[in-house]
Amino acid sequence: DDEDVYSENDDDEEALLSASYEHGTGHRPFVKPGRWLQVRDIVTEAAPTLLFTTIGLLFTGELLDHVSRWRAMREVDQLIMIIPVVLNLKGNLEMNLSARLGTAANVGELDEPHIRRKIIFGNLMLLQVQATVVSFVAACVSFILGFIVPRAEIPATQPTESTPATRQLLRLLRRRPRPTLPPVDTSRKFGIHSFFMVVSTAMSAACLSSLILGSFMCTLIVLCRRYGRDPDNIAPPIASCLGDLVTLLLIGFISTLLIPFLNGLVPILVVVAVLVSFFFSFVATYRNLYVKDLMKQGWVPLFGAMIISSTTGIVLDLFVSRYEGFALLAVVISGLPGSVGSIFISRLSTALHTVALSAAPSGTLRPSREPSSNLVMIILILITIPVEIIFLSVLHGLGWLHPPFLFIAFSVFFFCCAVTASLFIARLLTHFLWSKNLDPDTYALPIHSALMDLIGQLLLVLCFEIVTLLG
């Protein structure tokens, strides 16, 4: 297969790349000798990753249930409201980072040590700039929601415990969660001290999470390249899952440290420290030629995805209390198809970048024949069905959910519909953005993720409705 000449007519069908390129700098690429061996690699790399991230998302929801009872969350209402918005924005940042670096690794840009250091350092600094901006926006959004969204009062006899309804709502705050509000004490006032508490918690947690997770993702992608693995099959779902988990832990930990100083100057000093860090990160990013232009890109889809997810949540939260287990099942019927789509988008984007480089005057890259896009879509659908079945088995084994067989059959069917829709949307969106000279690594993932939240949960509602009508 590696000896075949690339044809423009095979643009979509033959250019899905993994790591089999020849690099003009003399570095030996990781050549995969045959198409079906690459199919095997997709299965062995993507399937365990999807299973790991799905189980991780499930336990992240359970962790949030516990964090919601901590002192800081009970005393400052907006800290609960800020979690879904921060997780929404931060998850997209990490997925964009993994997609960009996956493309860079596959086209050989990370092979030269000095170039690799500049690219990785520049992306980490860019991540700090983006995390600071989106966390500040999230803090402002939480305060606006605190004023305009009606909330129920907590009974005076139980001020420190989450109600069952609250716990059910909190479980909904999973991957790309929406700003669902638990019952809070409406007699509390929103003051300047609360604002700085929320801003300092959000900004410091987001920046620390970006530093920790960004470093981990860079290391993971470099190791994938070194050992001949395709980061496009591994990195995007892990970035999404770990981004939620790490950010949630840091929000809970930092808010617990700051809550004794709620009415003091410590939260203000934390905000000042983060702004100083933002200034140095901005300067470092601006001076880095590899990432300088990225500061201007990607903001529209990032905040557009936040609006889509928030609007989706306001509509679909009506069904959480109506259907038992809705929040738990939403993890897999929207989260898993979104993860599969992120893999496909990352692979397609790498293919398009490589085609562009091979057509450049320097002609440094020659793409090899790869599995067609349709074949890759079929493979991704087939490997996600066992993941769905394992997920339902875990829910049953833990005693969290006991669905009847009829419901399982319909849920698997609608899950397959969600995965299929995710892959078709991923392909259409990636090629549309590329035709508009917009980098899919930056623009596609946030919009795709938000759309899959909407589509996946609408299909889940349809599944509940049909099974209910059938008795």
C-alpha positions in Angstrom: 0.0 0.0 0.0 2.8 2.4 0.8 4.0 2.2 -2.8 0.7 3.4 -4.3 0.6 6.9 -5.7 -1.8 9.3 -4.1 -4.6 10.5 -6.3 -6.8 13.6 -5.8 -9.9 11.5 -6.4 -9.1 9.6 -3.3 -9.1 12.8 -1.2 -11.8 11.6 1.2 -11.5 7.9 0.8 -7.8 7.2 1.0 -6.3 10.1 3.0 -7.2 9.2 6.6 -3.8 9.3 8.1 -2.3 7.9 11.2 1.5 8.2 11.3 2.7 6.8 8.0 4.3 9.8 6.3 7.7 10.4 4.9 9.1 13.6 6.4 11.4 15.8 4.3 13.8 16.4 7.2 15.2 12.9 7.0 13.4 11.5 10.0 12.2 7.9 9.6 8.4 7.8 9.8 6.4 5.1 11.5 5.3 3.2 8.4 2.3 1.0 8.7 2.6 -1.6 5.9 -1.0 -2.4 5.2 -4.5 -1.0 5.3 -5.9 -3.8 7.5 -3.0 -3.5 9.9 -4.1 0.1 10.4 -7.6 -1.0 10.9 -6.3 -3.3 13.7 -4.5 -0.3 15.2 -7.7 1.8 15.2 -9.5 -1.0 17.1 -6.7 -1.7 19.6 -6.0 2.0 20.3 -9.5 3.6 20.2 -11.6 0.9 21.9 -9.7 0.8 25.3 -9.5 4.6 25.2 -13.3 5.0 24.8 -14.0 2.4 27.5 -11.7 4.2 29.9 -13.1 7.6 29.2 -16.7 6.5 29.5 -16.2 4.8 32.9 -14.2 7.9 33.9 -17.1 10.2 33.0 -19.4 8.1 35.1 -17.3 8.4 38.2 -16.7 12.1 37.6 -20.5 12.6 37.9 -20.4 10.7 41.2 -17.5 12.8 42.4 -19.4 16.0 41.6 -22.3 14.7 43.8 -19.9 14.6 46.8 -18.1 17.9 46.0 -21.5 19.7 45.9 -21.9 19.1 49.7 -18.6 20.7 50.7 -18.7 23.8 52.8 -17.7 26.3 50.0 -20.4 25.0 47.7 -23.1 25.4 50.3 -22.0 28.9 51.4 -21.5 30.4 47.9 -24.3 29.4 45.6 -22.5 30.5 42.4 -19.7 27.9 42.9 -22.2 25.2 42.0 -23.4 27.2 39.0 -19.9 27.8 37.7 -19.0 24.1 37.5 -20.9 23.2 34.3 -19.8 26.3 32.5 -16.1 25.9 33.4 -16.2 22.2 32.5 -17.9 23.0 29.2 -15.3 25.5 28.1 -12.2 23.8 29.6 -13.0 20.5 28.0 -13.1 22.0 24.6 -9.7 23.7 25.1 -8.0 20.5 26.0 -9.6 18.6 23.0 -8.4 21.4 20.7 -4.9 21.1 22.1 -4.9 17.3 21.6 -6.1 17.7 18.0 -3.5 20.3 17.1 -0.6 18.4 18.6 -1.9 15.1 17.1 -1.8 16.7 13.6 1.7 18.2 14.4 2.9 14.7 15.5 1.5 12.9 12.5 3.0 15.3 9.9 6.4 15.1 11.6 6.7 18.6 13.1 7.4 17.1 16.6 10.4 15.0 15.4 12.9 17.8 15.6 13.7 18.4 19.3 14.1 22.2 19.1 10.9 22.6 17.1 9.1 20.2 19.4 10.1 22.3 22.5 8.9 25.5 20.8 5.6 24.0 19.7 4.8 22.4 23.1 5.9 25.5 25.1 3.8 27.8 22.9 0.7 25.6 23.1 1.0 25.4 26.9 1.3 29.2 27.1 -1.7 29.6 24.7 -3.7 27.2 26.9 -3.0 29.5 29.9 -4.3 32.5 28.0 -7.4 30.7 26.9 -8.1 29.2 30.3 -7.9 32.6 32.0 -10.3 34.2 29.6 -12.9 31.4 29.5 -12.8 31.0 33.3 -13.5 34.7 33.8 -16.4 34.5 31.3 -17.7 31.4 33.2 -17.6 33.3 36.5 -19.6 36.2 34.9 -22.1 33.7 33.4 -22.7 32.1 36.8 -23.5 35.4 38.4 -25.9 36.3 35.6 -27.6 32.9 36.0 -27.8 33.5 39.7 -29.9 36.6 39.1 -32.2 35.5 36.3 -32.8 31.8 36.9 -35.4 31.0 39.5 -34.4 28.6 42.3 -36.2 26.7 45.0 -35.5 27.2 48.7 -33.8 24.6 50.8 -35.8 23.5 53.9 -34.5 25.2 57.0 -34.2 21.9 58.8 -31.7 20.4 56.3 -29.3 23.2 55.4 -26.3 21.0 54.8 -27.5 18.0 52.9 -28.3 17.6 49.2 -31.8 16.4 48.5 -32.3 13.3 46.2 -33.5 15.7 43.5 -30.4 17.8 43.9 -28.2 14.7 43.6 -30.0 13.6 40.5 -29.5 17.0 38.9 -25.9 17.1 39.9 -25.3 13.8 38.2 -26.3 15.5 35.0 -23.2 17.7 35.2 -21.1 15.3 33.3 -19.0 15.8 30.1 -20.2 19.1 28.5 -22.7 19.7 31.4 -25.2 22.4 31.4 -25.9 25.0 34.1 -28.5 23.0 36.0 -29.2 24.7 39.3 -29.6 22.7 42.6 -31.9 24.1 45.3 -30.2 26.9 47.1 -31.1 29.4 49.8 -32.6 32.4 48.0 -32.2 34.6 51.0 -28.4 34.9 50.4 -27.2 38.1 48.8 -24.8 38.3 45.9 -22.0 40.6 47.0 -18.5 41.7 45.8 -16.9 39.2 48.2 -18.8 36.3 46.6 -17.9 37.5 43.2 -14.2 37.5 43.9 -14.5 34.1 45.6 -16.0 32.7 42.4 -13.6 34.4 40.0 -10.5 33.5 42.0 -11.7 29.8 42.3 -12.6 29.5 38.6 -9.5 31.3 37.2 -6.9 29.6 39.5 -8.5 26.1 39.0 -8.7 26.5 35.2 -5.1 27.7 34.9 -3.7 24.9 37.2 -5.8 22.4 35.3 -4.5 23.6 32.0 -0.9 23.4 33.2 -1.3 19.9 34.7 -3.4 18.4 31.9 -1.7 20.3 29.1 1.6 18.9 30.2 0.2 15.4 30.4 -1.4 15.6 27.0 1.8 16.9 25.4 3.8 14.0 27.0 1.2 11.5 25.9 1.3 12.7 22.3 5.1 12.7 22.1 5.1 9.1 23.5 2.5 8.0 21.0 4.7 9.4 18.2 7.8 7.8 19.6 6.3 4.3 20.0 4.4 4.3 16.7 0.9 4.9 18.1 -1.6 7.3 16.5 -2.5 10.1 18.9 -5.6 10.9 16.9 -7.1 7.6 18.1 -6.1 8.2 21.8 -5.7 11.8 22.8 -9.1 13.6 22.2 -11.3 11.4 24.4 -8.7 11.3 27.2 -8.4 15.0 27.1 -12.1 15.4 27.5 -12.4 12.9 30.4 -9.4 14.0 32.4 -10.2 17.7 31.8 -13.5 17.3 33.6 -12.0 15.3 36.4 -9.0 17.4 37.1 -10.8 20.7 36.8 -13.6 19.5 39.2 -11.1 18.3 41.8 -9.2 21.7 41.6 -12.4 23.7 41.9 -13.4 21.8 45.0 -9.9 21.9 46.6 -9.3 25.6 45.9 -12.7 26.7 47.0 -12.2 24.8 50.3 -8.9 26.6 50.8 -10.4 30.0 50.1 -13.7 29.8 51.9 -12.3 30.8 55.3 -11.1 34.1 53.7 -14.4 34.8 51.9 -14.7 38.3 53.3 -10.9 39.0 53.2 -8.3 40.0 50.6 -7.0 36.6 49.8 -9.4 35.9 46.9 -8.5 39.3 45.4 -4.8 38.6 45.7 -5.4 35.3 43.9 -7.1 37.1 41.1 -4.2 39.5 40.8 -1.7 36.6 40.7 -3.6 34.9 38.0 -3.7 38.1 35.9 0.1 38.5 36.3 0.5 35.0 35.1 -1.9 35.8 32.2 0.3 38.7 31.1 3.5 36.7 31.0 1.7 33.9 29.2 0.2 36.3 26.6 3.6 37.8 25.9 5.2 34.3 25.5 2.4 33.2 23.2 2.7 36.4 21.1 6.4 35.9 20.6 6.0 32.2 19.6 5.7 32.0 15.8 4.1 28.5 16.0 1.1 29.6 18.0 0.9 33.4 17.7 -1.9 33.3 15.1 -4.0 30.9 17.3 -4.7 33.6 19.8 -7.2 35.1 17.3 -8.9 31.9 16.4 -11.4 29.6 17.9 -13.2 31.9 20.2 -16.5 32.0 18.2 -17.0 28.2 18.2 -15.9 28.0 21.9 -18.5 30.4 23.2 -21.0 29.3 20.6 -20.8 25.8 21.9 -21.3 27.1 25.5 -24.6 28.8 24.4 -25.8 25.7 22.6 -25.0 23.5 25.6 -26.6 25.9 28.0 -29.8 26.2 25.9 -29.9 22.5 25.5 -29.7 22.0 29.3 -32.6 24.4 30.0 -34.9 22.4 27.7 -33.8 18.9 28.6 -33.5 19.3 32.4 -37.3 19.0 32.4 -36.8 15.2 31.7 -34.3 14.5 34.5 -36.8 14.2 37.3 -39.4 12.5 35.1 -37.2 9.5 34.1 -35.3 7.3 36.5 -31.6 7.0 35.4 -31.8 9.7 32.7 -28.7 11.5 34.0 -26.6 8.3 34.2 -27.6 7.1 30.7 -27.0 10.6 29.3 -23.3 10.1 30.0 -23.0 7.4 27.4 -25.6 8.3 24.8 -24.1 11.8 24.3 -20.6 11.6 25.9 -19.5 8.4 24.0 -20.7 9.4 20.5 -19.1 12.8 21.1 -15.8 11.1 22.0 -16.0 8.9 18.9 -16.7 12.0 16.8 -13.7 13.7 18.3 -11.4 10.9 17.1 -12.9 11.0 13.6 -12.5 14.8 13.4 -8.9 14.6 14.6 -8.1 11.9 11.9 -9.8 13.9 9.2 -8.1 17.1 10.1 -4.7 15.3 10.1 -5.5 13.9 6.6 -6.5 17.3 5.2 -3.4 19.0 6.6 -1.2 16.3 5.1 -2.8 16.5 1.7 -2.2 20.3 1.8 1.5 19.8 2.8 2.0 17.2 0.1 0.5 19.6 -2.5 2.8 22.4 -1.4 5.8 23.4 -3.6 8.2 21.8 -1.2 6.2 18.5 -1.3 7.6 17.3 2.0 4.9 14.8 2.7 3.4 11.9 0.7 0.3 10.4 2.2 0.0 6.6 2.0 -3.2 4.7 1.2 -5.3 4.5 4.3 -8.6 2.9 5.3 -11.4 4.8 3.6 -13.5 7.2 5.6 -16.5 5.0 5.3 -14.6 2.0 6.6 -13.2 4.0 9.5 -16.8 5.1 10.4 -18.0 1.4 10.4 -15.1 0.4 12.6 -15.8 3.2 15.1 -19.5 2.2 15.2 -18.6 -1.4 15.8 -16.1 -0.8 18.6 -18.5 1.5 20.5 -21.3 -1.1 20.7 -19.4 -3.3 23.2 -18.4 -0.2 25.2 -22.1 0.6 25.5 -23.0 -2.9 26.6 -20.1 -2.9 29.2 -21.3 0.5 30.5 -24.9 -0.8 31.0 -23.4 -3.9 32.7 -21.4 -1.7 35.1 -24.5 0.3 36.0 -26.4 -2.9 36.7 -23.5 -4.5 38.6 -23.1 -1.4 40.9 -26.8 -1.4 41.5 -27.3 2.1 40.1 -29.7 1.1 37.4 -31.9 -2.0 36.6 -33.4 -1.4 33.2 -35.7 -4.0 31.6 -34.6 -5.8 28.5 -36.9 -3.9 26.2 -35.3 -0.6 27.3 -31.8 -2.0 26.8 -32.7 -3.0 23.3 -34.1 0.4 22.4 -31.2 2.2 24.1 -28.6 0.3 22.2 -30.5 1.1 18.9 -30.7 4.8 19.7 -27.1 4.7 20.8 -26.1 3.4 17.4 -28.1 6.2 15.8 -26.3 8.7 18.0 -22.9 7.4 17.0 -23.8 7.3 13.3 -25.1 10.9 13.5 -21.9 11.9 15.3 -19.6 10.5 12.6 -21.6 12.0 9.7 -21.7 15.4 11.4 -18.0 15.2 12.1 -17.2 14.5 8.5 -19.5 17.2 7.1 -18.4 19.8 9.6 -14.7 19.1 9.1 -14.9 19.4 5.3 -17.1 22.5 5.5 -14.7 24.3 7.8 -11.8 23.3 5.6 -13.5 24.6 2.6 -13.9 28.0 4.4 -10.2 28.0 5.2 -10.8 27.4 8.9 -8.7 24.8 10.8 -10.9 21.9 12.0 -8.5 21.3 14.8 -9.6 24.6 16.3 -13.2 25.1 15.1 -14.8 21.7 14.7 -14.6 20.0 18.1 -16.5 22.5 20.3 -19.4 22.8 17.9 -19.6 19.0 17.3 -19.5 18.3 21.1 -22.4 20.7 21.8 -24.5 19.3 18.9 -24.0 15.8 20.2 -25.2 16.8 23.6 -28.4 18.0 22.0 -28.9 15.1 19.6 -27.8 12.3 22.1 -30.2 13.5 24.8 -33.1 14.0 22.4 -32.6 10.4 21.3 -32.6 9.3 25.0 -35.8 11.2 25.6 -37.3 9.4 22.6 -36.1 6.1 23.9 -37.9 6.7 27.3 -41.0 7.8 25.6 -41.3 4.8 23.3 -40.6 2.3 26.1 -43.1 4.1 28.3 -45.8 3.9 25.6 -45.1 0.2 25.2 -45.8 -0.3 28.9 
